[in-house]
């Protein structure tokens, strides 16, 4: 029997000052002033439609977390972010300990700005630093410098937030192992409660894809990860997912809900959503991608709606769940997919024989060997 999981909300702000050459997110370089009043109105109307359509307006499941991502959400003024959050809470109750995260670019944050966001309800900031070396930031197309990045982290510390995150990349163009360790040590020195430390990948439809830079070789990338992982562990950070490190108890609750195959509404340009129902259905949604189409009053916000069939659910569940390093309760599989454990007996047995998993009785735990062969492990749950 499918048990509807915790409910989160993702809000997409699509505008940036300029498009970074590695970015394949749905972001659009500013060509004029942001229509923030109209966009906040549209977001709330989008939410109204979702709540009514999926019968979530009764508040049976309060919001567990909100993540305002982009683009660059810190281009939206604090009063309008406040209006958005008040509008959301008026429509669906917040859990008593709701986590509300907003992404921010150091180049768009002025002194006191974090305090203003905190005053209107944001209690967690994610700062897109990427590097503390100005030459690397220029190569990445970032509009901030290393001093602005340090200043942003210090402002976040002083703002009285529940937590904040620093986004940091490694495997950058022409980056040495020493360069990568310098960046990581600079980030740790700012004492963020959470660090997202991930490798740059070259994605289609980006400038780096059409004009590839020279990246570190595989041996250097492995050394960067091993040395960096040890530095983070020595500094008191715990790795809880592939690229997520935090001080104990300060994991990103919104991301945890994603990886635990939780539910989330998605509002805004190109936002994705997933909603589970007690009748056994699981629905995925995608909203209209381009701001011009999204803000067109004659068009619907919804671009695509699909049902997750039973045969797809094992792969979808484990694709998310095995991103986390924590043990996976077997009951979660049944609760989140609505399927019995019998449906994956053969797949699990194969994974155990390959030593990709350990069966503890009530849970499955991915092994170090399983992490190295994660694609093979996940492929075991793909429909034949």
KEKE-3310 file (N, C-alpha, C; in steps of 0.2 Angstrom, whole numbers, plus 5000, padded with zeros to 4 digits):
npx = (5004:5003:5010:5007:5021:5031:5028:5035:5040:5046:5052:5055:5065:5069:5079:5095:5110:5120:5122:5131:5145:5145:5132:5117:5105:5088:5089:5089:5098:5097:5088:5081:5072:5067:5051:5045:5034:5023:5028:5028:5014:5010:5017:5010:4997:4999:5002:4990:4982:4988:4987:4973:4970:4977:4971:4977:4975:4968:4977:4981:4994:5006:5018:5034:5046:5053:5061:5069:5075:5086:5093:5095:5089:5091:5090:5077:5068:5069:5056:5046:5050:5046:5032:5029:5031:5022:5010:5011:5010:4998:4990:4993:4997:5012:5024:5029:5043:5048:5059:5066:5074:5084:5093:5107:5118:5134:5138:5126:5122:5120:5126:5118:5108:5105:5100:5088:5081:5080:5072:5059:5056:5065:5075:5087:5101:5108:5124:5131:5146:5157:5171:5186:5196:5200:5204:5199:5185:5182:5184:5174:5163:5157:5150:5155:5169:5182:5183:5170:5164:5168:5164:5150:5148:5151:5141:5130:5133:5131:5118:5109:5103:5095:5104:5117:5123:5137:5140:5152:5163:5173:5187:5189:5192:5209:5212:5223:5227:5232:5226:5212:5211:5215:5203:5194:5198:5198:5184:5180:5186:5177:5167:5154:5138:5134:5140:5140:5149:5155:5159:5163:5154:5153:5139:5127:5121:5128:5140:5152:5151:5151:5163:5175:5184:5200:5201:5205:5213:5207:5214:5219:5207:5202:5211:5209:5196:5198:5208:5201:5189:5194:5200:5188:5181:5190:5188:5176:5165:5151:5148:5133:5127:5130:5136:5135:5139:5139:5138:5135:5118:5114:5110:5103:5086:5077:5083:5085:5072:5069:5078:5074:5063:5052:5038:5035:5029:5031:5033:5034:5045:5048:5048:5049:5038:5032:5020:5012:4998:4985:4978:4987:4992:5006:5011:5020:5025:5029:5032:5028:5042:5049:5050:5042:5032:5027:5022:5012:4996:4986:4989:4991:5000:5005:5015:5018:5012:5014:5011:5019:5022:5020:5030:5041:5044:5053:5066:5066:5064:5076:5086:5085:5086:5098:5107:5109:5119:5115:5107:5094:5077:5068:5054:5051:5052:5041:5031:5033:5033:5022:5022:5025:5039:5042:5042:5055:5063:5072:5081:5087:5093:5103:5111:5115:5123:5133:5139:5136:5126:5121:5111:5103:5092:5081:5084:5092:5109:5120:5136:5154:5159:5148:5145:5155:5151:5139:5131:5129:5123:5110:5105:5101:5088:5081:5067:5065)
npy = (4994:5011:5024:5041:5052:5064:5081:5093:5109:5116:5131:5139:5152:5160:5169:5176:5186:5184:5170:5156:5147:5133:5129:5120:5122:5128:5143:5161:5174:5191:5203:5214:5223:5213:5206:5206:5207:5203:5190:5184:5184:5175:5163:5160:5159:5147:5138:5138:5131:5119:5114:5113:5104:5092:5090:5095:5105:5104:5103:5091:5086:5095:5108:5102:5107:5121:5125:5138:5140:5142:5148:5164:5167:5177:5189:5193:5204:5206:5210:5205:5191:5189:5191:5181:5170:5172:5171:5157:5151:5155:5147:5133:5124:5126:5115:5114:5115:5119:5120:5133:5136:5147:5150:5160:5171:5177:5188:5196:5200:5212:5221:5217:5211:5197:5197:5204:5194:5184:5190:5190:5177:5167:5154:5147:5148:5146:5147:5151:5149:5141:5143:5149:5156:5169:5168:5156:5158:5168:5160:5151:5160:5167:5181:5186:5189:5182:5188:5194:5182:5177:5187:5185:5173:5176:5186:5178:5170:5179:5183:5176:5164:5148:5139:5138:5135:5132:5131:5122:5119:5106:5099:5108:5119:5117:5115:5111:5098:5104:5117:5113:5109:5120:5128:5121:5121:5135:5136:5128:5136:5146:5140:5134:5127:5117:5109:5108:5099:5096:5088:5097:5094:5092:5097:5094:5106:5118:5131:5126:5113:5115:5121:5113:5114:5111:5099:5092:5076:5058:5052:5062:5068:5058:5058:5071:5070:5060:5066:5077:5073:5067:5079:5086:5077:5077:5090:5089:5087:5077:5066:5063:5061:5059:5071:5079:5087:5089:5097:5087:5083:5093:5092:5095:5096:5097:5092:5079:5074:5073:5063:5052:5048:5057:5068:5082:5098:5108:5124:5138:5143:5129:5120:5105:5092:5080:5069:5059:5047:5041:5031:5024:5030:5039:5054:5064:5081:5094:5111:5125:5130:5142:5159:5169:5161:5156:5167:5171:5175:5168:5155:5138:5134:5122:5110:5097:5081:5066:5049:5038:5023:5006:4997:5006:5011:5004:5006:5021:5023:5018:5024:5037:5034:5027:5037:5042:5039:5033:5019:5010:5009:4994:4995:5008:5006:4999:5008:5020:5016:5008:4995:4978:4969:4958:4960:4964:4954:4946:4955:4961:4950:4947:4959:4958:4947:4952:4960:4973:4977:4976:4966:4970:4965:4973:4983:4989:4992:5001:4997:5001:4995:4995:5008:5012:5005:5010:5013:5001:4994:5001:4998:4986:4987:4992:4990:4976)
npz = (5000:4996:5004:5006:5006:5015:5011:5000:4993:4978:4971:4956:4950:4936:4931:4928:4930:4920:4909:4914:4907:4909:4913:4913:4918:4919:4915:4912:4904:4910:4901:4903:4916:4930:4930:4943:4951:4944:4942:4954:4957:4947:4951:4963:4958:4950:4961:4967:4957:4957:4970:4971:4960:4964:4975:4988:4996:5008:5018:5025:5023:5029:5023:5022:5018:5009:4994:4986:4970:4956:4940:4948:4963:4972:4965:4966:4976:4994:5000:4990:4990:5003:5001:4993:5001:5012:5005:5001:5013:5017:5009:5011:5025:5035:5041:5059:5060:5048:5034:5025:5011:5001:4986:4983:4974:4977:4970:4969:4981:4993:5007:5022:5015:5017:5030:5028:5020:5029:5038:5032:5031:5026:5031:5028:5018:5002:4995:4980:4977:4971:4968:4976:4969:4959:4945:4941:4944:4934:4922:4924:4921:4932:4941:4952:4964:4973:4986:4987:4989:5001:5009:5008:5014:5027:5030:5029:5041:5051:5050:5057:5053:5052:5046:5033:5016:5006:4990:4980:4968:4960:4950:4940:4925:4920:4933:4947:4959:4971:4969:4970:4983:4990:4987:4994:5008:5010:5010:5021:5031:5033:5040:5036:5039:5030:5016:4999:4988:4973:4957:4942:4928:4910:4901:4888:4877:4882:4884:4887:4882:4868:4866:4873:4888:4895:4907:4923:4923:4925:4935:4943:4947:4955:4965:4970:4975:4985:4994:4997:5003:5015:5021:5023:5032:5043:5047:5053:5045:5039:5026:5018:5007:4989:4985:4996:5011:5028:5044:5059:5060:5052:5039:5022:5023:5013:5001:5006:5007:4993:4989:4997:4990:4992:4991:4981:4976:4961:4956:4945:4931:4921:4932:4941:4947:4959:4965:4976:4979:4990:4983:4976:4964:4956:4951:4940:4936:4925:4922:4911:4902:4897:4902:4895:4890:4902:4909:4901:4900:4893:4892:4900:4915:4917:4908:4905:4911:4919:4922:4934:4931:4938:4934:4932:4945:4954:4949:4949:4963:4969:4961:4967:4981:4983:4981:4993:5008:5019:5027:5019:5024:5022:5023:5018:5004:5001:5006:4999:4985:4984:4981:4984:4993:4986:4973:4969:4973:4966:4960:4971:4977:4967:4968:4981:4980:4971:4980:4981:4990:5007:5017:5031:5038:5042:5034:5019:5015:5005:4999:5000:4989:4981:4979:4970:4959:4955:4944:4938:4948:4949:4936:4938:4942:4932:4920:4911)
capx = (5000:5007:5008:5010:5027:5032:5027:5040:5039:5051:5050:5060:5066:5073:5083:5102:5113:5122:5122:5137:5146:5144:5126:5112:5099:5083:5091:5089:5101:5093:5089:5077:5071:5063:5044:5045:5027:5019:5030:5026:5007:5010:5019:5004:4991:5002:5001:4983:4980:4991:4983:4966:4970:4979:4967:4981:4973:4965:4982:4983:5001:5009:5024:5040:5052:5053:5068:5068:5081:5086:5093:5097:5083:5093:5089:5071:5069:5066:5048:5043:5051:5041:5025:5028:5031:5016:5005:5011:5008:4990:4987:4995:5001:5019:5026:5032:5050:5049:5066:5065:5080:5085:5099:5110:5124:5138:5138:5120:5120:5123:5127:5112:5102:5103:5095:5081:5078:5079:5066:5053:5055:5070:5079:5093:5104:5113:5128:5134:5153:5160:5178:5189:5201:5197:5205:5194:5178:5182:5183:5167:5158:5154:5150:5158:5176:5183:5182:5163:5161:5170:5159:5143:5147:5151:5135:5126:5134:5129:5111:5104:5099:5096:5109:5118:5127:5142:5141:5159:5165:5180:5187:5188:5197:5216:5213:5227:5225:5233:5220:5206:5212:5215:5196:5190:5201:5195:5177:5180:5188:5171:5163:5147:5135:5133:5144:5139:5156:5153:5163:5160:5153:5151:5133:5125:5118:5131:5145:5158:5150:5153:5170:5177:5190:5204:5199:5209:5212:5204:5219:5219:5200:5201:5215:5205:5190:5200:5211:5196:5185:5198:5200:5181:5180:5194:5185:5169:5159:5149:5145:5127:5125:5136:5140:5133:5143:5136:5140:5130:5111:5112:5109:5098:5080:5073:5086:5084:5065:5070:5082:5070:5057:5047:5034:5036:5026:5035:5030:5039:5047:5052:5049:5047:5035:5030:5015:5009:4991:4984:4975:4992:4995:5011:5011:5025:5023:5034:5029:5031:5049:5051:5047:5037:5026:5024:5019:5007:4989:4981:4992:4992:5007:5007:5018:5018:5010:5014:5010:5024:5019:5023:5036:5046:5045:5059:5072:5065:5065:5083:5090:5085:5088:5105:5111:5111:5124:5111:5103:5087:5073:5064:5047:5051:5051:5033:5027:5034:5031:5015:5024:5028:5046:5042:5043:5062:5067:5078:5086:5090:5097:5109:5115:5119:5129:5138:5142:5134:5122:5121:5105:5103:5086:5076:5087:5098:5115:5125:5143:5159:5160:5142:5146:5160:5148:5132:5127:5127:5118:5104:5103:5097:5081:5077:5063:5068)
capy = (5000:5017:5029:5047:5054:5071:5086:5099:5114:5119:5137:5141:5159:5158:5174:5177:5191:5181:5163:5153:5142:5126:5129:5118:5123:5133:5150:5165:5180:5197:5208:5220:5222:5207:5207:5202:5207:5198:5183:5181:5183:5169:5158:5159:5156:5141:5134:5137:5126:5112:5112:5111:5098:5086:5090:5096:5112:5103:5103:5085:5085:5102:5108:5100:5111:5125:5127:5143:5139:5146:5155:5168:5170:5184:5195:5195:5209:5203:5211:5200:5185:5188:5191:5174:5165:5173:5168:5150:5149:5156:5142:5127:5125:5125:5111:5119:5116:5120:5122:5137:5138:5151:5151:5166:5172:5182:5195:5199:5201:5218:5221:5217:5207:5191:5199:5205:5188:5180:5193:5188:5169:5162:5152:5144:5151:5142:5152:5148:5151:5137:5143:5155:5159:5174:5166:5151:5161:5171:5154:5149:5165:5170:5188:5188:5188:5178:5192:5194:5175:5176:5192:5182:5168:5180:5189:5172:5168:5185:5184:5172:5159:5141:5135:5140:5130:5134:5127:5122:5114:5104:5097:5114:5119:5118:5115:5106:5095:5109:5122:5111:5108:5127:5130:5117:5124:5141:5136:5126:5141:5150:5136:5133:5121:5113:5110:5104:5099:5092:5089:5100:5090:5095:5095:5096:5113:5123:5134:5122:5107:5116:5123:5110:5117:5106:5097:5087:5069:5054:5050:5069:5069:5053:5061:5077:5067:5056:5070:5082:5069:5067:5085:5087:5072:5080:5096:5088:5086:5070:5065:5060:5059:5059:5078:5083:5086:5094:5096:5082:5085:5099:5090:5099:5092:5097:5087:5072:5072:5071:5057:5047:5047:5060:5072:5089:5102:5112:5130:5142:5141:5123:5117:5098:5090:5073:5069:5052:5047:5035:5026:5021:5034:5043:5059:5069:5087:5099:5117:5128:5132:5149:5165:5172:5157:5155:5173:5172:5173:5163:5148:5135:5133:5115:5109:5090:5077:5059:5044:5034:5016:5001:4994:5011:5013:5001:5010:5028:5023:5016:5029:5042:5032:5025:5043:5043:5034:5030:5013:5011:5004:4990:4997:5013:5004:4998:5014:5025:5014:5005:4988:4973:4967:4952:4963:4965:4949:4943:4961:4962:4945:4949:4965:4955:4942:4956:4963:4980:4979:4972:4966:4970:4962:4978:4988:4988:4997:5001:4996:5005:4992:4997:5015:5012:5002:5012:5013:4994:4992:5004:4995:4980:4988:4994:4986:4972)
capz = (5000:4995:5010:5004:5010:5017:5005:4999:4987:4974:4967:4952:4948:4930:4929:4930:4927:4914:4909:4915:4901:4911:4916:4909:4921:4915:4917:4906:4906:4911:4896:4905:4923:4931:4931:4949:4954:4940:4942:4961:4956:4943:4956:4968:4955:4949:4967:4968:4953:4959:4976:4969:4956:4967:4982:4993:4999:5014:5024:5028:5023:5029:5019:5025:5016:5003:4991:4980:4966:4950:4941:4954:4967:4976:4961:4968:4982:5000:5001:4986:4993:5009:4999:4991:5007:5015:5000:5001:5020:5017:5005:5014:5032:5036:5047:5064:5059:5040:5031:5019:5008:4995:4983:4982:4971:4980:4966:4969:4988:4996:5014:5025:5011:5020:5036:5025:5018:5035:5042:5028:5032:5024:5036:5026:5012:4998:4992:4974:4977:4966:4968:4979:4965:4954:4938:4940:4943:4927:4918:4925:4920:4938:4941:4959:4965:4979:4992:4988:4991:5008:5012:5008:5019:5034:5031:5031:5048:5055:5049:5062:5049:5055:5042:5026:5012:5001:4984:4978:4962:4959:4943:4935:4919:4922:4940:4950:4965:4976:4968:4973:4990:4992:4987:5000:5014:5011:5011:5028:5036:5034:5044:5034:5042:5025:5010:4993:4985:4967:4951:4936:4922:4904:4899:4882:4876:4886:4880:4888:4878:4861:4866:4879:4892:4898:4913:4926:4921:4930:4941:4947:4949:4960:4971:4973:4979:4991:4998:4999:5008:5021:5024:5026:5038:5048:5049:5056:5040:5037:5020:5019:5000:4984:4985:5001:5017:5033:5052:5061:5061:5048:5032:5019:5023:5006:4997:5009:5005:4986:4989:5000:4986:4995:4986:4980:4971:4958:4953:4941:4924:4920:4938:4941:4954:4960:4970:4977:4981:4993:4979:4972:4959:4957:4946:4939:4932:4922:4921:4905:4903:4896:4906:4891:4890:4909:4911:4896:4904:4890:4892:4906:4918:4916:4901:4905:4917:4917:4928:4935:4931:4943:4932:4933:4951:4957:4947:4951:4970:4970:4958:4972:4987:4983:4981:5000:5011:5025:5026:5017:5027:5017:5023:5014:4997:5000:5007:4994:4978:4984:4978:4989:4992:4981:4966:4968:4976:4961:4959:4977:4978:4963:4971:4987:4977:4969:4986:4981:4996:5013:5020:5039:5041:5041:5029:5014:5015:5000:5001:4996:4982:4977:4977:4964:4953:4956:4938:4937:4953:4947:4930:4940:4943:4926:4917:4905)
cpx = (5004:5005:5011:5015:5026:5031:5032:5037:5045:5049:5056:5060:5071:5078:5090:5105:5116:5123:5130:5139:5145:5137:5121:5105:5094:5084:5091:5093:5096:5094:5085:5076:5066:5056:5042:5038:5023:5021:5028:5018:5006:5011:5013:4998:4993:5001:4994:4980:4982:4987:4976:4966:4972:4976:4972:4980:4970:4971:4984:4990:5004:5016:5030:5046:5050:5060:5066:5075:5081:5091:5096:5092:5085:5092:5082:5071:5066:5058:5044:5044:5046:5034:5024:5027:5024:5010:5005:5008:5000:4986:4988:4999:5008:5020:5030:5040:5052:5056:5064:5072:5080:5092:5101:5117:5128:5138:5132:5118:5124:5123:5120:5106:5100:5098:5088:5077:5076:5072:5059:5052:5060:5074:5086:5095:5109:5117:5132:5141:5157:5168:5180:5195:5198:5198:5200:5187:5177:5181:5176:5161:5155:5155:5153:5165:5176:5182:5174:5160:5162:5165:5152:5142:5147:5145:5130:5127:5131:5121:5106:5100:5100:5102:5111:5123:5131:5142:5148:5160:5172:5181:5186:5193:5204:5217:5218:5224:5226:5227:5214:5206:5212:5207:5193:5192:5198:5187:5176:5181:5182:5166:5156:5144:5134:5137:5142:5146:5155:5158:5159:5160:5151:5145:5131:5121:5121:5137:5151:5157:5153:5160:5173:5183:5194:5203:5204:5208:5209:5208:5219:5212:5199:5205:5212:5200:5193:5203:5205:5191:5188:5198:5193:5179:5184:5191:5178:5163:5158:5146:5139:5124:5131:5140:5138:5136:5140:5139:5134:5123:5109:5112:5103:5091:5076:5076:5085:5077:5065:5073:5078:5064:5051:5043:5036:5032:5031:5032:5035:5041:5051:5052:5046:5043:5034:5025:5012:5002:4990:4981:4980:4995:5001:5012:5017:5023:5029:5030:5032:5038:5051:5047:5041:5031:5023:5020:5013:5000:4985:4983:4992:4999:5009:5009:5017:5016:5010:5013:5016:5021:5023:5029:5042:5048:5051:5065:5071:5067:5072:5087:5090:5088:5095:5110:5113:5115:5120:5108:5096:5082:5068:5057:5046:5049:5044:5029:5027:5032:5024:5016:5026:5035:5047:5044:5050:5066:5073:5083:5090:5095:5104:5113:5118:5124:5134:5142:5141:5130:5123:5114:5105:5097:5080:5078:5091:5103:5119:5132:5147:5160:5154:5142:5150:5156:5140:5128:5125:5122:5111:5101:5099:5090:5077:5073:5066:5064)
cpy = (5006:5022:5036:5050:5061:5075:5092:5103:5116:5125:5139:5148:5158:5163:5174:5183:5189:5173:5160:5147:5135:5124:5126:5118:5128:5140:5154:5172:5186:5201:5214:5219:5216:5209:5204:5202:5202:5191:5180:5180:5176:5163:5156:5156:5149:5136:5133:5131:5119:5110:5109:5104:5092:5086:5090:5102:5110:5103:5097:5084:5092:5102:5107:5104:5115:5126:5132:5143:5143:5143:5158:5171:5176:5190:5197:5199:5205:5204:5206:5193:5184:5188:5183:5169:5166:5170:5160:5148:5150:5150:5135:5127:5123:5120:5116:5120:5116:5123:5126:5139:5142:5151:5158:5166:5178:5189:5198:5201:5207:5217:5221:5213:5201:5192:5200:5199:5184:5183:5191:5181:5164:5160:5148:5147:5146:5146:5149:5151:5148:5137:5149:5158:5163:5171:5160:5153:5164:5165:5151:5154:5168:5177:5190:5186:5184:5182:5193:5187:5174:5181:5189:5177:5171:5183:5183:5170:5173:5186:5181:5167:5152:5137:5139:5135:5134:5129:5128:5117:5112:5100:5102:5115:5121:5118:5109:5103:5101:5115:5120:5111:5115:5129:5127:5120:5131:5141:5133:5131:5146:5147:5136:5127:5115:5114:5106:5105:5094:5093:5092:5094:5094:5093:5097:5103:5118:5125:5129:5115:5109:5118:5120:5113:5110:5105:5092:5080:5065:5053:5056:5069:5064:5056:5067:5075:5064:5061:5075:5079:5069:5073:5087:5083:5075:5086:5095:5087:5079:5070:5061:5058:5061:5065:5082:5081:5091:5092:5091:5086:5091:5098:5094:5094:5092:5092:5080:5070:5070:5064:5051:5046:5051:5064:5079:5092:5106:5118:5134:5139:5134:5118:5110:5097:5083:5072:5062:5052:5041:5029:5023:5024:5038:5048:5063:5075:5091:5105:5120:5131:5139:5154:5168:5168:5156:5161:5175:5170:5168:5156:5145:5135:5126:5113:5101:5087:5070:5055:5039:5027:5011:4999:4999:5012:5010:5005:5017:5028:5023:5021:5035:5040:5030:5031:5045:5038:5031:5024:5015:5006:5001:4993:5003:5012:5003:5004:5019:5023:5011:4997:4984:4971:4962:4954:4964:4960:4947:4949:4962:4957:4945:4954:4962:4951:4946:4960:4971:4982:4974:4972:4965:4967:4967:4983:4985:4994:4996:5001:5000:5002:4994:5004:5016:5009:5004:5012:5005:4992:4995:5000:4989:4981:4991:4989:4982:4974)
cpz = (5000:5001:5008:5009:5012:5010:5005:4993:4984:4970:4963:4950:4942:4928:4932:4927:4920:4915:4909:4909:4903:4913:4911:4912:4917:4918:4911:4909:4906:4904:4898:4913:4924:4933:4938:4952:4950:4941:4949:4960:4952:4947:4960:4964:4952:4954:4968:4964:4955:4965:4975:4965:4959:4974:4988:4998:5006:5020:5027:5028:5023:5025:5024:5024:5010:5000:4985:4976:4960:4945:4947:4958:4970:4972:4963:4975:4988:5001:4996:4988:4999:5007:4996:4996:5011:5011:5000:5008:5020:5013:5008:5020:5031:5042:5052:5063:5052:5039:5025:5016:5002:4992:4982:4978:4975:4976:4966:4976:4991:5004:5017:5022:5015:5026:5033:5023:5024:5039:5038:5028:5030:5030:5035:5019:5009:4994:4986:4973:4971:4966:4972:4975:4959:4947:4937:4940:4937:4922:4918:4923:4926:4938:4948:4959:4972:4986:4993:4991:4999:5012:5013:5013:5026:5035:5033:5038:5052:5055:5053:5058:5053:5052:5036:5023:5008:4996:4981:4973:4963:4952:4938:4930:4922:4929:4943:4956:4971:4975:4971:4980:4993:4993:4993:5006:5015:5013:5019:5033:5037:5038:5042:5037:5037:5019:5004:4988:4979:4961:4946:4931:4916:4901:4892:4882:4881:4882:4881:4884:4870:4861:4873:4882:4893:4905:4916:4923:4927:4936:4946:4950:4955:4967:4974:4977:4986:4996:5001:5004:5014:5025:5027:5032:5044:5051:5052:5052:5039:5030:5020:5012:4995:4985:4991:5008:5022:5040:5054:5063:5056:5040:5029:5019:5017:5002:5000:5007:4997:4986:4992:4996:4989:4989:4986:4974:4968:4954:4950:4935:4925:4927:4938:4948:4954:4966:4970:4980:4985:4989:4975:4967:4961:4951:4946:4934:4930:4920:4914:4907:4903:4900:4902:4891:4897:4911:4906:4899:4900:4889:4899:4909:4917:4909:4900:4911:4915:4923:4928:4936:4936:4941:4932:4940:4955:4955:4949:4959:4971:4967:4963:4978:4988:4982:4988:5003:5017:5023:5024:5020:5022:5017:5019:5006:4996:5001:5002:4987:4978:4981:4984:4987:4987:4974:4964:4971:4972:4960:4965:4978:4973:4966:4977:4985:4974:4974:4985:4987:5001:5016:5028:5042:5039:5036:5024:5014:5009:5002:4998:4989:4978:4975:4970:4958:4953:4950:4937:4942:4951:4941:4932:4941:4937:4923:4911:4899)
residu = (UNK:UNK:UNK:UNK:UNK:UNK:UNK:UNK:UNK:UNK:UNK:UNK:UNK:UNK:UNK:UNK:UNK:UNK:UNK:UNK:UNK:UNK:UNK:UNK:UNK:UNK:UNK:UNK:UNK:UNK:UNK:UNK:UNK:UNK:UNK:UNK:UNK:UNK:UNK:UNK:UNK:UNK:UNK:UNK:UNK:UNK:UNK:UNK:UNK:UNK:UNK:UNK:UNK:UNK:UNK:UNK:UNK:UNK:UNK:UNK:UNK:UNK:UNK:UNK:UNK:UNK:UNK:UNK:UNK:UNK:UNK:UNK:UNK:UNK:UNK:UNK:UNK:UNK:UNK:UNK:UNK:UNK:UNK:UNK:UNK:UNK:UNK:UNK:UNK:UNK:UNK:UNK:UNK:UNK:UNK:UNK:UNK:UNK:UNK:UNK:UNK:UNK:UNK:UNK:UNK:UNK:UNK:UNK:UNK:UNK:UNK:UNK:UNK:UNK:UNK:UNK:UNK:UNK:UNK:UNK:UNK:UNK:UNK:UNK:UNK:UNK:UNK:UNK:UNK:UNK:UNK:UNK:UNK:UNK:UNK:UNK:UNK:UNK:UNK:UNK:UNK:UNK:UNK:UNK:UNK:UNK:UNK:UNK:UNK:UNK:UNK:UNK:UNK:UNK:UNK:UNK:UNK:UNK:UNK:UNK:UNK:UNK:UNK:UNK:UNK:UNK:UNK:UNK:UNK:UNK:UNK:UNK:UNK:UNK:UNK:UNK:UNK:UNK:UNK:UNK:UNK:UNK:UNK:UNK:UNK:UNK:UNK:UNK:UNK:UNK:UNK:UNK:UNK:UNK:UNK:UNK:UNK:UNK:UNK:UNK:UNK:UNK:UNK:UNK:UNK:UNK:UNK:UNK:UNK:UNK:UNK:UNK:UNK:UNK:UNK:UNK:UNK:UNK:UNK:UNK:UNK:UNK:UNK:UNK:UNK:UNK:UNK:UNK:UNK:UNK:UNK:UNK:UNK:UNK:UNK:UNK:UNK:UNK:UNK:UNK:UNK:UNK:UNK:UNK:UNK:UNK:UNK:UNK:UNK:UNK:UNK:UNK:UNK:UNK:UNK:UNK:UNK:UNK:UNK:UNK:UNK:UNK:UNK:UNK:UNK:UNK:UNK:UNK:UNK:UNK:UNK:UNK:UNK:UNK:UNK:UNK:UNK:UNK:UNK:UNK:UNK:UNK:UNK:UNK:UNK:UNK:UNK:UNK:UNK:UNK:UNK:UNK:UNK:UNK:UNK:UNK:UNK:UNK:UNK:UNK:UNK:UNK:UNK:UNK:UNK:UNK:UNK:UNK:UNK:UNK:UNK:UNK:UNK:UNK:UNK:UNK:UNK:UNK:UNK:UNK:UNK:UNK:UNK:UNK:UNK:UNK:UNK:UNK:UNK:UNK:UNK:UNK:UNK:UNK:UNK:UNK:UNK:UNK:UNK:UNK:UNK:UNK:UNK:UNK:UNK:UNK:UNK:UNK:UNK:UNK:UNK:UNK:UNK:UNK:UNK:UNK:UNK:UNK:UNK:UNK:UNK:UNK:UNK:UNK:UNK:UNK:UNK:UNK:UNK:UNK:UNK:UNK:UNK:UNK:UNK:UNK:UNK:UNK:UNK:UNK:UNK:UNK:UNK:UNK)
# end
